[in-house]
Amino acid sequence: MVTAGLLSLLVTWWAAPVDRAGPLAGSHQRVDLEVLGRFTPALFGARGITPVGYAAFAFALGLTAGVLFRHTLAAMAASLAVFAGVQVAFALWIRAHLSTPLRSITPFNSANLTQLSIDGSGQITVAAKVSRPGAWILSNQTVTAAGHPFAGPAPAACVSDTGSFQSCQRALGTLHLRQLVTYQPASRYWAFQWTETAIFLALAVALAGLCYWWTRRRRLA
């Protein structure tokens, strides 16, 4: 656990100049990744205090597998598989719900258009970029004024052979669309770090208790 914490501190210190030098795509503004991308799975699990919790859980998991299987290779394989599965599950399905996500509804700005597709039936799908530095964007939907997902017929300016992209943007602006964003704000980063670390430490304690109970039961038997 101490080694994991020191390595996390070392990685954070080493990467700090690189993070500060990384420009935001499409602009000349310098953005610190400590604000921009700390929720990225590769960064979240390698920095802060979560590696300490991971190390405790991994050790307790390996110990438990050894006690249960009593075979080194089987215990190593089981530990690796379970640890990898738990890490993937946390990154994909659990971490985002450690705190209730926030929702934001703002007018759709066609000038920030990042996606525009029209299918064979003339239905149009659009999306715009989100301007929430450091936030973890969970979903970004374009909805109608009534709050329903937008997938309406494409404006004539967007399907015309002579129409320009700018005229399509202006036509989209007349539809009074909204942008519904579900996200975790950047300010929750350390709350997520502490919560996830506490969960893994609790799992480690539970596994240690299981080992104690199992070995004591075997000794008495």
DAVEN-V904822 format. One record per run of one state. SS is the DSSP state (a for helix, b for strand, c for the rest). FROM is the first residue (numbers start at 0). LEN is the number of residues. If there is no record, write none. Layout:
SS;FROM;LEN  SS;FROM;LEN
This chain:
c;0;1  a;1;20  c;21;1  b;22;1  c;23;6  b;29;1  c;30;2  a;32;4  c;36;4  a;40;4  c;44;5  a;49;20  c;69;2  a;71;26  c;97;4  b;101;6  c;107;2  a;109;3  b;112;6  c;118;4  b;122;6  c;128;7  b;135;8  c;143;5  b;148;1  c;149;3  b;152;1  c;153;2  a;155;4  c;159;5  a;164;9  c;173;4  b;177;7  c;184;1  a;185;35  c;220;1
